[in-house]
Each structure stands twice: as C-alpha cells, then as structure tokens.
Amino acid sequence: MRIHKLLLLILFLLTISAVTATEKYPTIFDEDFTLYYNVSNRTRGFPVYKISVICPGKICMEGDRILFNVTMYNYGDKYFEIFSIWLVNAENGYNITGYDKSTIFVDPDDQLTILLNATLPELESAWNLTYYPCIRIALPKDHREYRSKYGLERTICPNEVFSTLIAECNTSLMCLMDEKCEAYDCKKLDCSDCQYIENHNCYSYECCKPEDCAYNETCFDHKCEQFSCKFYEHIENHECTVLYCDADELYINHRCIKLNCSYDEYVDNHRCRKLECKENEVIGNHSCVQLKCAFDEVAINHQCQKLNCKDNEAIVDHNCEPLECNFYEYSKNHKCHIDYIFIKNFSMEFVIWIMIILFIYLIEHIYRKRHPKGKEKGIV
C-alpha cells in the first residue's frame, strides 16, 4: 500500500514537472524542424535520448556524487556535431551538470554515451528529481533553409522530462532526532504522552503516574522509585498515610495489632509497661487496685496484715498512733478510760483545800474585827 502511494506521488510530480518545463523551455521539436538527423519516416518514435543514473548505493540519496549516462542516438544518414550537453532541473531551471569540453561527432546509425558527474541537490519536492537534457548542435551546411531560419547552431531541449527517485534517507541517522526513516523518507515520530524519543524511536517510560508502579513505589521523573513509610504509617494509593491505632493496639508492619500485655502490665501509648503498684494496692485487670483492709489491718507488701499496737496507742487510719488521754484518764486496750479513783481522790483533796482556805479566811476576818489597828500592821 505504501509503495503504491509512493508511485502515485511520483507520477503526480512528474506530470507537474513536465508542464513546468514545457512552459519555461518550449521545445524546438516544432512542425518545421523534427531533428533532421534522427527522425524520418522509418525512425519516427525511436528515442532521441536515453539517460540512466548510477548512484553509490542501492538508491540515490541527497548529496550523493552520482553519474548520469546520457546516450544520444543517430538514426539518420548524416553525422551529429554536438558542441555541449547539459541537464536542467525541471523544478527550478537550474543546470545540474553538463559537458562542453570539445566538439563531439555521432556517426549515422550510431550512438554516443557521455558520463556526466553531479552532486545531487537538495530537493524542493521530496523523493523525486525531475530534469530534462539540452543539446547544442551544428546545423548541416546543406540545410540552408534551417541555417537561414535558425542560424549555424541550435539548442534543442525536448519536452520529455526524466525522473530519478531520490531518497531523503536510507537510515534514521540521516533524519532529525524526532524523525524516523520510513520508505526512504524522514517521517515525524508520533509518540504518545507517556513515551520519549531516543535513537529515532518511541520508547515507553517506565511510568507516567503512580498507578503504573508497584504498591510501595511512586512515579518520579518517569521512574518507579520505592519508598518506605514510618512505623505509624501505612501505604495507601502509592503514598504514606497516618495510621490511627487505638491505645491498646501496636504498630506492627504498618498495621494495627492488638496488644497482649501480661497481667502485671498496663497499656501506655501503644505499649505494654510494668505496673508499679503501691504497698496498699494489688494487681487486677492490668491495673493497680487499692486493698480494702480492716480498720485494725495495715497494707504491707500488697497484703493486709494485723496491726500490733501498744496499749497506749490507738488504731487510726490503719496506723498505730499514741493516745492523748486527759489527766483524769488512763490508757488501756488502745483506749482512754476515766480514772474514777483519781477523780475521787482529787475531789476529796480539792474539798479539803477549800475548807482550809475558808478556815483561814474566817480566822483573819474575826481577828480584824477584834483588832482594827492591826489592819495597818497587816496580818500575814
């Protein structure tokens, strides 16, 4: 299919080039001159020119140094006298190459081949070089009619246009970086968004988005790069996301795992820690529980033990404390008791002293009444 399209394109270019050449350089093969030397009733239709091209490679490339084999045929009965031959680019009218070193003679019923060197020009139309030959010949002396009309010499440029396939490339190295050589033509590469150009080819990137990578990788600069999360994070949508574990859960392998603390441990900030219970506490359900000792017991080494208080000590808040009895009390069995004997003796002594004091007062009072002057002296 591609070759078919290429041939159609070449045919189209040939048609355009032929028209252009005819417009710029009208042929001299008119009604009154049909190249007397090689066109007659018996030779009409035979080729006047034959051109072949020799290229260095299998196909001609732009910039190649090539050879044009130009063969002239003489089917007439007189010899040719040729002054110069040249090839003209049908697209722009510029000469491609030519020969004008010395006069060439072509005998009747003979042919002449001339080799013309040329460097292929850069083409305005890709794939095809269109050209036509021109020849300057001497008109024979016995053709006075032609000499009187055209002169002693005449240039002949027939309207036949030749074509040579010229390749823009035969390897991608001859194309731009973003082009590839296909059917001897540099074609623009049509890479996708997730591809890059290297060595004139489209190559896919390792990745263009995180989803193109493994679950623990992300796409950075079109490459999958592995990443690691912190212990309190897990991977979600190719990125690290914070885990929200409960207080009794532990972060293990980026997951929340229930803690299995021993009986003497408690949960603290996602870890098991040893309980440090007080003397009046015991371990219960991974926590310290206060002992409920009796009033006469004390917590020692996480156990309730009986208090051994002295008689003059009382049990206060599970401790032995000295009794503070009044002067009329005495301590016994960890309590203060009223000392009735003491009170009785004290009361009797108090009454006796009162009576003594009253007796002294009465004596003094009686003495003062009987001895008034004695008041100045005073009675002690």
Secondary structure, DSSP 8 states (H G I E B T S, - for coil): -HHHHHHHHHHHHHHHHHHHHHHHS--S--TT-S-TTT-STTTTTS-SEEEEEE-SSSSEETT-EEEEEEEEEE-SSS-EEEEEEEEEETTT--EEEEE-SS-EEE-TTEEEEEEEEEE----SSTTEEEEEEEEEEE--TT-HHHHHHH-SEEEE--S--EEEEEES-SSGGGS-TTEEEETTEEEE----TTEEEETTEEEE-S-SSGGGS-TTEEEETTEEEE----TTEEEETTEEEE----TTEEEETTEEEE----TTEEE-SSSEEE----TTEEEETTEEEE----TTEEEETTEEEE----TTEEEETTEEEE----TTEEEETTEEEE-HHHHHHHHHHHHHHHHHHHHHHHHHHHHHHH-STHHHH---
